[in-house]
Amino acid sequence: MTREPLSGQLPSERRRSLLREVNMRIHEAARGLDAAPGPHLFICECGQRECSSTVEVEHADFERVFSDHRLLVAPGHVAAV
């Protein structure tokens, strides 16, 4: 059974959207818990179905990527079309 993408999004767009939501929750949880300073692990937002990579970045860098409307992707990955 194939699931239809929500809101007319392509499957890769939907996946990237879900991954961004997960990363936002990781970011918020770490900040709310006064996590130790330094880099934290986030999920690669390339949108490739088989990708399970993580990306280690500082929270300030994650905020910059988010505010610039860019994707947080592992080195060598590109956003799925």
Secondary structure as GFF3:
##gff-version 3
##sequence-region A 1 81
A	DSSP	three_ten_helix	6	8	.	.	.	ID=ss1
A	DSSP	alpha_helix	11	32	.	.	.	ID=ss2
A	DSSP	beta_strand	40	43	.	.	.	ID=ss3
A	DSSP	beta_strand	54	57	.	.	.	ID=ss4
A	DSSP	alpha_helix	59	67	.	.	.	ID=ss5
###
